[in-house]
Amino acid sequence: MATTIRCSRCRRRWRGAANWNITLDFGVPTEIICPDCQTPDEHAEAEINEATTEVSVRSGRIAMHQKWTRP
């Protein structure tokens, strides 16, 4: 049986739309937030993270690493 992903705040169903945020605790998702429930601060933080970090999965956990650019 497939798991349905829903917003942790309003229970809205995720259908592949962009701009959803995930809160992590030691690489494990603890909260999923739809765009309508995000505060402006949460949205800004997500935009900064997207611009400055790369995301990968290691040992079943989500890892975030700083993006490197060559001068």
VENJORA-V172100 format. One record per residue. N is the residue number from 1. PSI is psi in whole degrees, -180 to 180 (* if undefined). OMEGA is omega in radians with two decimals (NA if undefined). Layout:
N;PSI;OMEGA, N;PSI;OMEGA
This chain:
1;132;-3.12, 2;148;3.10, 3;131;3.08, 4;127;3.14, 5;128;-3.12, 6;154;3.06, 7;135;-3.13, 8;-19;-3.08, 9;-48;-3.07, 10;-6;3.13, 11;14;3.08, 12;142;-3.09, 13;135;3.07, 14;127;-3.13, 15;39;3.09, 16;9;-3.13, 17;158;3.14, 18;172;3.01, 19;22;3.00, 20;144;3.14, 21;149;3.06, 22;128;3.03, 23;130;-3.10, 24;147;3.01, 25;106;-3.07, 26;40;3.08, 27;2;3.14, 28;127;3.13, 29;129;3.11, 30;-20;-3.13, 31;137;3.06, 32;127;-3.00, 33;126;3.12, 34;162;-3.12, 35;-35;-3.12, 36;-27;-3.09, 37;-10;-3.12, 38;140;3.00, 39;161;3.08, 40;-36;3.12, 41;-42;3.11, 42;-40;3.13, 43;-44;3.13, 44;-43;3.12, 45;-41;3.13, 46;-40;3.12, 47;-41;3.11, 48;-45;3.12, 49;-41;-3.14, 50;-35;-3.11, 51;-25;-2.99, 52;-6;-3.09, 53;154;3.01, 54;147;-3.09, 55;137;3.07, 56;168;3.09, 57;125;3.12, 58;127;3.13, 59;37;3.10, 60;6;3.12, 61;152;3.13, 62;128;3.13, 63;139;3.10, 64;133;-3.11, 65;149;3.11, 66;136;3.06, 67;139;3.12, 68;135;3.05, 69;145;3.11, 70;140;3.14, 71;*;NA
